[in-house]
Amino acid sequence: MINEAILRQLDYAPNEALKEQVSRIVDNTRSFEKIEKHIMDLHQQLRVDGSYIALSNSENYFKIKIEAPSPELTAEAHEKVQHWSEKYKIETAKVDKKNTYYIKGFSH
């Protein structure tokens, strides 16, 4: 999938700077081609909880941003991320004191 399509699936309006950022993120994500579909699927699943996948502004990774409107939906979103990472063997790193994870890549 080209960078512009990735941006559109994540609800961004593509421009050159964002396409370059996606390129850096893809290059930095282990075995991105193996997990790309799973990232986009998780983005769709999280939307019902008010959460989403985004581009990190500080690291060259996709980030999972949990912004659910209630503690129950927040807990549900964290469970979805945990289940997703275990099922597809995707390494994530939780950001301290935030409801955010970085997607590091395929773990095997």
C-alpha positions as CSV (number, residue, x, y, z in Angstrom):
1,M,0.0,0.0,0.0
2,I,1.4,3.4,-0.9
3,N,1.9,6.1,1.8
4,E,-1.0,8.2,0.6
5,A,-3.4,5.3,1.0
6,I,-2.1,4.6,4.5
7,L,-2.8,8.2,5.4
8,R,-6.3,8.1,4.0
9,Q,-7.1,5.0,5.9
10,L,-5.9,6.7,9.1
11,D,-8.1,9.7,8.3
12,Y,-5.3,12.1,7.4
13,A,-5.4,14.5,4.4
14,P,-2.2,13.5,2.5
15,N,0.5,16.0,1.8
16,E,4.2,15.6,1.1
17,A,5.4,16.1,4.7
18,L,3.0,13.4,5.9
19,K,3.9,11.0,3.1
20,E,7.6,11.4,4.1
21,Q,6.7,10.8,7.7
22,V,4.8,7.6,6.8
23,S,7.8,6.5,4.8
24,R,10.1,6.9,7.9
25,I,7.6,5.1,10.1
26,V,7.2,2.2,7.7
27,D,11.0,1.9,7.4
28,N,11.3,1.9,11.2
29,T,8.5,-0.7,11.8
30,R,9.8,-4.3,11.8
31,S,8.2,-6.4,9.1
32,F,5.6,-3.7,8.3
33,E,4.4,-5.5,5.3
34,K,3.3,-8.5,7.5
35,I,1.3,-6.3,9.9
36,E,0.0,-3.5,7.8
37,K,-3.5,-5.0,7.4
38,H,-3.7,-5.7,11.1
39,I,-2.8,-2.1,12.0
40,M,-5.6,-0.8,9.7
41,D,-8.1,-3.4,11.2
42,L,-7.2,-2.3,14.7
43,H,-7.8,1.4,13.7
44,Q,-11.3,0.5,12.6
45,Q,-12.0,-1.6,15.8
46,L,-10.8,1.2,18.1
47,R,-13.0,3.9,16.6
48,V,-16.1,2.6,18.4
49,D,-14.2,3.3,21.7
50,G,-13.2,6.8,20.6
51,S,-9.6,5.7,20.0
52,Y,-7.4,5.4,16.9
53,I,-4.1,4.8,15.2
54,A,-2.1,7.9,14.4
55,L,1.4,9.1,13.3
56,S,3.6,9.9,16.2
57,N,5.1,13.4,16.2
58,S,8.0,12.5,18.4
59,E,9.0,9.0,17.3
60,N,9.1,7.2,14.0
61,Y,6.3,4.8,14.9
62,F,2.5,4.5,14.4
63,K,0.9,5.1,17.8
64,I,-2.3,3.8,19.3
65,K,-4.1,6.6,21.0
66,I,-6.8,5.7,23.5
67,E,-9.2,8.6,24.0
68,A,-12.3,6.7,25.1
69,P,-15.0,8.9,26.8
70,S,-15.4,6.6,29.9
71,P,-13.2,4.4,32.1
72,E,-15.1,1.3,30.9
73,L,-14.5,2.1,27.2
74,T,-10.8,3.0,28.1
75,A,-10.4,-0.4,29.7
76,E,-12.1,-2.1,26.8
77,A,-9.7,-0.3,24.3
78,H,-6.6,-1.4,26.3
79,E,-7.9,-5.0,26.3
80,K,-8.4,-4.8,22.5
81,V,-4.8,-3.6,22.1
82,Q,-3.5,-6.3,24.3
83,H,-5.4,-9.0,22.5
84,W,-4.5,-7.7,19.1
85,S,-0.7,-7.5,19.9
86,E,-0.8,-11.1,21.3
87,K,-2.9,-12.5,18.4
88,Y,-0.8,-11.1,15.6
89,K,2.6,-11.1,17.5
90,I,3.0,-7.4,17.3
91,E,5.3,-5.6,19.7
92,T,4.0,-2.5,21.3
93,A,5.5,-0.1,23.9
94,K,3.2,1.7,26.3
95,V,4.1,5.3,26.9
96,D,4.5,6.1,30.6
97,K,1.5,7.8,32.2
98,K,-0.4,8.0,28.9
99,N,-3.1,5.9,27.2
100,T,-0.8,5.6,24.2
101,Y,1.2,2.8,22.7
102,Y,3.9,2.7,19.9
103,I,3.7,0.0,17.4
104,K,7.2,-1.3,17.1
105,G,6.6,-4.1,14.6
106,F,6.3,-7.8,14.2
107,S,7.9,-9.6,17.1
108,H,8.9,-12.9,15.5
